[in-house]
């Protein structure tokens, strides 16, 4: 499954069902660029179990503020619309898999 791009307008719809890992990122962020291929790879591995969603914090400030995203990349795990886990900064794929697997 490809990564899903979310906006302030469709964010709640994107995370309302199942498990989603949301990457709060920005195009100018170095660590965000480093984690992008990791997330693309992870999306293939967790297909059918979790969704990987990307939200550009520059274009979607309301959602970033709602979840108190202060540094990027921030990765928040949502289960049925509720935030259940959070990691900040670059993480290796194995670490992200561990965080996600606790919730499906």
C-alpha positions in Angstrom: 0.0 0.0 0.0 1.3 3.5 -0.8 1.7 6.1 1.8 -1.4 8.2 2.3 -1.1 12.0 2.3 -3.4 13.7 4.9 -4.5 17.3 5.3 -6.3 19.2 8.0 -9.5 18.6 6.0 -9.3 14.8 5.8 -7.1 13.8 8.7 -9.8 12.5 11.0 -11.2 10.4 8.1 -7.7 8.9 7.4 -7.2 7.7 11.0 -10.7 6.8 12.1 -10.5 3.0 11.6 -7.8 0.5 12.4 -4.1 1.3 13.2 -2.4 4.3 11.5 1.2 5.6 11.9 1.2 9.3 11.1 4.4 11.0 10.1 4.3 14.7 10.9 7.0 16.1 8.6 8.1 19.1 6.5 9.9 19.2 3.1 12.9 21.2 4.6 13.5 18.7 7.5 16.6 16.6 7.1 15.6 13.7 9.4 12.2 13.7 7.7 13.9 13.1 4.4 16.0 10.3 6.0 12.9 8.5 7.4 10.8 8.8 4.2 12.2 5.6 2.5 12.0 3.8 5.8 8.3 4.6 6.0 7.8 3.5 2.3 9.4 0.2 3.0 7.4 -0.2 6.3 4.1 0.5 4.5 4.7 -2.6 2.3 5.5 -4.8 5.4 2.4 -3.7 7.4 -0.1 -3.7 4.5 -3.4 -5.0 5.8 -2.4 -4.4 9.4 -1.7 -0.6 9.5 -1.7 2.5 7.4 1.2 4.9 7.0 0.0 8.5 6.7 2.1 11.6 6.1 1.0 15.1 7.2 3.0 18.1 6.1 3.1 20.3 9.2 3.7 23.5 7.2 0.6 23.1 5.1 -1.5 21.6 7.9 -0.7 23.5 11.1 -4.1 23.0 12.8 -3.6 19.2 13.0 0.0 19.5 14.1 -1.0 21.9 16.8 -3.9 19.7 17.9 -1.5 16.8 18.6 1.2 19.2 20.1 3.8 18.4 17.5 6.8 20.5 18.6 9.6 18.7 16.7 9.7 16.8 13.4 9.6 14.1 12.4 7.1 13.1 15.1 5.4 9.8 14.5 2.1 9.1 16.3 0.3 5.8 16.3 -3.5 6.1 16.2 -5.9 3.2 16.8 -9.5 3.8 15.7 -8.9 7.6 15.8 -7.2 7.8 19.2 -3.5 8.6 19.7 -2.0 5.6 21.5 1.8 5.9 21.0 4.3 8.5 19.9 8.0 8.6 18.9 10.0 11.7 18.0 13.0 11.8 15.6 14.4 9.4 13.1 13.7 5.8 14.0 15.0 2.6 12.3 12.4 0.4 10.6 12.7 -2.3 13.2 11.9 0.2 16.0 8.8 1.5 14.1 7.6 -2.1 13.5 7.9 -2.8 17.3 5.9 0.3 18.2 3.2 -0.5 15.6 2.9 -4.2 16.4 1.8 -3.4 20.0 -1.4 -2.0 18.6 -2.8 -4.4 16.0 
